[in-house]
């Protein structure tokens, strides 16, 4: 019997994983070690009971009494706080999904790596903020990292046993999000509600807004660079409104292979959950005749300046990824709170990068979690100050 842990169980990716694990057949039994979540205590408790988890953890200490009350009589342990989330990740499990949103996912993910576990990584920020640290430590502990972002799962599947020197470039696709077809002059007036509606994917608010600004794709560019060790100039973004092709790999012989599937996160989660095998999943088969057409174009970086920032960060290296990630999170917080406009987010992030780049050791890749968090703090302060200085 396999054992699993879901970090970030009550988010959209965690819910998809919950669905797959709940459907596991008697021939493939799964035991749930830990589930972690945030504010949605009722749902976290419900999921923990449905899967018979050993422990349920909320990231918010003030909600521990509510969680304990919800689990009364179930025999399921409860805990709260960032340290408790990290402790849950450190518990032995055969497979751990990191679906926590933001930099908060870094410390628990490192706990899985430290024990040499299998980390199914849906948290982009882990590799963006600390790519070298994470990949080097995984090599030392012999931990296995499996990508769960749909684009990176696709690349992982497409590369297979291909030799790196045979790869000409890789392409990750982007739907364009909520504002793909908006006139540029309308973007400064976009509301949080408008940015929170994705045309293809059912995701949480923060990642949906990141899709509209293309900051999610900026993070994915950096993630692909770190995970697959592919030079930045050989990673491309294609605008693909249908979200059917998730990634393509082009080879030096002029041929390309593509990974196609309906926009459903259970594809990538299920592949990682069953790897190295490929099992049947409760997802409709792709019918290209019904889809009818697949469109592709190059993204306009005037509309999505986040893509330019990602390339600059990959070229800079060092602490630039940690700074970009934290500044993006701060800018997103400020937009959601109404302190800045939608089009102010990229300038705020760029300002943070320019300011923090003046610090000593910026060009050095962080060697431990404490250093990552140091740059994280500096970036948030710089990005938050932009609205005052701009």
C-alpha positions in Angstrom: 0.0 0.0 0.0 1.4 3.4 -1.0 1.3 6.4 1.4 0.7 9.9 0.3 0.6 13.5 1.7 -1.1 16.5 0.1 0.3 19.9 1.0 -2.3 22.5 0.0 -5.2 20.1 -0.1 -8.0 22.6 -0.2 -6.7 24.5 -3.2 -7.7 23.7 -6.8 -4.7 21.3 -7.4 -5.2 19.7 -4.0 -8.9 19.1 -4.8 -8.0 17.4 -8.1 -5.5 15.2 -6.3 -8.1 14.4 -3.6 -10.5 13.3 -6.4 -7.9 10.9 -7.9 -6.9 9.4 -4.5 -10.5 9.0 -3.4 -11.1 7.0 -6.6 -8.1 4.7 -6.2 -9.1 1.1 -6.7 -8.7 -1.8 -4.3 -5.9 -3.0 -6.6 -4.0 0.2 -6.0 -4.7 1.1 -2.4 -3.5 4.4 -1.0 -3.0 5.4 2.6 -3.1 9.2 3.4 -0.5 10.4 5.9 -1.2 14.1 6.0 -3.3 16.9 4.5 -2.6 20.6 4.9 -4.7 23.6 4.1 -5.5 27.2 4.9 -8.6 28.9 5.9 -11.2 26.4 4.7 -11.3 24.3 7.8 -14.6 22.6 7.1 -13.3 21.3 3.8 -9.9 20.3 5.2 -11.6 18.3 8.0 -14.0 16.7 5.4 -11.2 15.6 3.2 -9.2 14.3 6.1 -12.1 12.1 7.2 -12.9 10.9 3.7 -9.3 9.8 3.1 -8.6 8.6 6.7 -5.6 10.9 7.1 -3.3 10.5 10.1 -3.1 14.3 10.6 -4.7 17.5 9.2 -2.8 20.8 9.5 -4.0 24.4 8.9 -1.3 27.0 8.2 -3.2 29.4 10.4 -2.6 28.9 14.2 -5.7 30.9 15.2 -7.8 28.3 13.4 -6.5 25.3 15.3 -9.5 25.3 17.7 -11.9 25.1 14.8 -10.0 22.3 13.2 -9.9 20.3 16.4 -13.6 20.8 16.9 -14.3 19.6 13.3 -12.2 16.5 13.9 -13.5 15.6 17.3 -14.1 11.8 17.6 -12.4 11.0 14.4 -9.0 10.0 15.8 -7.3 12.3 13.3 -4.5 14.5 14.7 -4.7 18.2 14.2 -2.0 20.9 14.2 -1.5 24.5 13.0 1.2 26.9 11.8 4.0 27.0 9.4 6.2 24.7 11.5 3.4 22.1 11.7 3.0 22.2 8.0 6.7 21.5 7.6 6.5 18.7 10.2 3.7 17.1 8.3 5.8 17.2 5.1 8.7 15.6 7.0 6.6 12.6 8.0 7.5 9.5 5.9 5.3 9.1 2.8 5.9 7.5 -0.5 4.6 10.4 -2.5 4.0 14.0 -1.5 2.2 16.6 -3.5 3.3 20.2 -3.0 0.3 22.3 -4.0 0.8 25.2 -1.6 0.5 28.5 -3.4 3.4 30.9 -3.2 6.7 31.0 -1.3 5.1 29.3 1.6 5.5 26.0 -0.3 9.3 26.2 -0.2 10.1 25.1 3.3 7.7 22.1 3.3 9.0 21.0 -0.1 12.6 21.1 1.2 11.5 18.8 4.1 10.4 16.2 1.6 13.7 16.6 -0.3 15.7 16.3 2.9 14.2 12.9 3.7 14.8 11.7 0.2 11.2 11.4 -0.7 9.2 11.8 -3.9 8.0 15.4 -4.4 5.3 15.9 -6.9 5.8 19.6 -7.5 2.9 21.9 -8.4 4.5 24.8 -6.5 6.2 26.9 -9.1 7.8 29.1 -6.5 10.0 26.4 -5.2 12.2 26.3 -8.3 11.8 30.0 -9.1 13.0 31.2 -5.7 15.6 28.4 -4.9 16.2 26.4 -8.1 19.8 25.6 -7.6 19.4 24.9 -3.9 16.5 22.6 -4.5 17.9 20.6 -7.4 21.4 20.3 -5.8 19.9 19.1 -2.5 17.6 16.6 -4.3 20.7 15.2 -6.1 22.5 14.8 -2.7 19.6 13.1 -0.9 18.5 11.2 -4.0 15.0 12.7 -3.7 12.9 12.5 -6.8 11.1 15.6 -8.0 8.2 15.1 -10.5 6.7 18.1 -12.2 3.0 18.7 -11.8 2.5 21.9 -13.7 0.8 20.8 -16.9 3.5 22.4 -19.0 6.4 20.8 -17.2 4.7 17.5 -16.9 4.3 17.6 -20.6 8.0 18.4 -21.2 9.0 15.7 -18.7 6.9 13.1 -20.7 8.1 14.4 -24.1 11.8 14.4 -23.3 11.8 10.8 -22.1 15.2 9.3 -22.9 16.1 11.9 -25.4 19.7 13.3 -25.2 19.9 16.9 -24.2 22.1 17.7 -27.2 19.3 16.6 -29.5 16.9 19.2 -28.2 16.8 22.5 -30.2 14.3 24.2 -28.0 11.1 23.7 -26.0 7.9 25.6 -26.1 5.4 26.1 -23.3 1.9 27.3 -24.1 -0.2 30.0 -22.6 -3.9 30.7 -23.0 -3.5 34.4 -22.5 -5.8 34.5 -19.6 -8.7 36.8 -19.1 -7.4 39.8 -21.0 -5.9 38.1 -24.0 -8.2 40.1 -26.4 -8.6 43.3 -24.5 -7.4 46.6 -26.1 -4.1 47.6 -24.4 -5.6 50.9 -23.3 -8.3 49.2 -21.3 -5.9 47.1 -19.2 -5.1 49.8 -16.6 -8.8 49.8 -15.7 -9.1 46.0 -15.2 -10.7 45.0 -11.9 -9.8 42.2 -9.6 -13.1 40.4 -10.5 -12.4 40.6 -14.2 -8.8 39.3 -13.7 -10.1 36.4 -11.7 -12.0 34.7 -14.5 -10.0 32.3 -16.6 -11.4 31.3 -20.0 -10.2 27.6 -19.9 -8.9 26.5 -16.5 -10.7 26.3 -13.1 -8.1 27.6 -10.7 -7.7 29.7 -7.5 -7.9 33.5 -7.6 -4.2 34.2 -7.3 -3.0 31.9 -10.1 -5.9 33.1 -12.3 -4.8 36.7 -11.9 -1.2 35.6 -12.6 -2.5 34.0 -15.8 -4.0 37.3 -16.9 -0.8 39.1 -16.2 1.3 36.2 -17.6 3.3 36.2 -14.4 2.4 32.5 -14.1 4.1 31.9 -17.4 7.1 34.0 -16.4 7.5 31.7 -13.4 7.1 28.6 -15.6 9.9 29.8 -17.9 12.2 30.0 -14.9 10.9 26.7 -13.6 11.6 25.0 -16.9 15.1 26.4 -17.0 15.9 25.2 -13.5 14.2 21.8 -13.7 15.4 20.7 -17.1 18.7 22.7 -17.2 17.8 24.2 -20.6 19.4 27.5 -21.5 17.0 30.5 -21.4 17.4 31.2 -25.1 16.1 27.8 -25.9 12.8 28.1 -24.0 9.9 29.7 -25.8 6.3 30.7 -25.0 3.5 30.2 -27.5 0.1 31.8 -27.2 -2.5 29.0 -27.6 -6.0 30.0 -26.7 -7.5 26.5 -26.7 -5.1 25.1 -24.0 -5.0 21.7 -25.7 -1.3 21.6 -26.5 0.6 22.0 -23.2 4.2 21.9 -24.5 6.3 21.0 -27.5 9.9 19.8 -27.9 11.7 20.6 -31.1 14.8 18.6 -32.1 17.8 19.3 -34.2 16.5 17.1 -37.0 13.7 19.6 -37.6 11.0 17.5 -36.0 8.8 18.4 -33.0 6.7 16.4 -30.6 3.7 17.9 -28.7 1.8 16.8 -25.6 -2.0 17.3 -26.0 -4.9 16.9 -23.6 -8.0 18.6 -22.3 -7.3 21.4 -19.7 -7.7 19.3 -16.6 -5.0 19.2 -13.9 -5.8 15.6 -13.1 -3.7 14.7 -16.2 -0.5 15.9 -14.7 -1.3 14.9 -11.1 -2.3 11.4 -12.2 0.8 11.0 -14.3 3.0 12.0 -11.3 0.9 9.9 -8.9 1.3 6.7 -11.0 4.8 7.3 -12.4 6.7 5.5 -13.8 3.5 3.7 -15.0 0.6 5.3 -16.8 -2.8 4.3 -15.4 -6.4 5.1 -16.6 -7.7 8.4 -15.3 -11.3 9.6 -15.0 -10.9 12.2 -17.7 -12.6 12.4 -21.1 -10.5 11.5 -24.1 -9.4 14.3 -26.4 -11.5 14.6 -29.6 -9.6 16.8 -32.0 -12.5 16.8 -34.5 -14.7 18.3 -31.8 -12.0 20.8 -30.8 -11.9 21.8 -34.5 -8.9 24.1 -34.5 -5.6 24.8 -32.7 -4.2 28.3 -32.9 -0.8 29.6 -32.0 0.9 33.0 -32.0 3.8 34.8 -30.4 2.9 36.7 -27.2 3.0 40.5 -27.2 5.4 41.5 -24.5 3.8 45.0 -24.4 0.7 43.3 -23.1 2.7 40.9 -20.9 6.0 42.5 -19.7 6.3 39.7 -17.1 7.8 37.5 -19.9 10.6 40.0 -20.5 11.3 40.2 -16.7 11.6 36.4 -16.6 14.2 36.3 -19.3 16.2 39.0 -17.5 16.0 37.1 -14.3 17.2 33.9 -16.0 20.2 35.8 -17.4 21.0 37.4 -14.1 20.9 34.2 -12.0 21.9 34.5 -8.4 19.1 35.7 -6.1 17.1 37.2 -9.0 14.5 34.4 -9.0 13.8 34.8 -5.3 13.4 38.5 -5.7 11.1 38.2 -8.8 8.9 35.7 -7.0 8.5 37.7 -3.8 8.0 41.0 -5.6 5.4 39.4 -7.7 3.5 38.1 -4.7 3.7 41.5 -3.1 2.5 43.2 -6.2 -0.4 40.7 -6.5 -1.4 41.4 -2.9 -1.4 45.1 -3.6 -3.5 44.7 -6.7 -6.1 42.5 -4.9 -6.2 45.0 -2.1 -6.8 47.9 -4.6 -3.6 49.7 -3.8 -2.2 49.5 -7.4 -3.7 48.9 -10.9 -3.4 45.7 -12.9 -0.8 47.3 -15.1 1.2 48.4 -12.1 2.3 44.9 -11.1 5.1 44.5 -13.6 6.6 47.9 -13.0 6.5 47.2 -9.2 8.4 43.9 -9.8 10.9 45.6 -12.1 11.5 48.3 -9.5 12.2 45.7 -6.8 14.6 43.8 -9.1 16.5 47.1 -9.8 16.6 48.1 -6.1 17.6 44.7 -4.7 20.2 44.1 -7.4 22.4 46.8 -5.8 22.9 44.6 -2.7 26.0 42.6 -2.2 25.9 38.9 -3.0 22.9 39.4 -5.3 24.8 37.5 -8.0 25.3 34.5 -5.8 22.7 31.7 -5.8 21.2 31.2 -2.3 22.7 28.3 -0.5 20.1 27.8 2.2 16.5 28.6 3.1 17.5 31.4 5.4 19.2 33.2 2.5 16.2 32.7 0.2 14.0 34.3 2.9 16.4 37.2 3.3 16.0 38.1 -0.4 12.3 37.4 -0.2 11.9 40.0 2.6 14.0 42.6 0.8 12.0 42.1 -2.4 8.6 42.5 -0.7 9.6 45.7 0.9 11.0 47.1 -2.4 7.9 46.1 -4.4 5.6 47.4 -1.7 7.4 50.8 -1.8 6.9 51.2 -5.5 3.5 52.7 -5.3 5.0 55.5 -3.1 7.9 56.3 -5.4 6.3 55.9 -8.8 
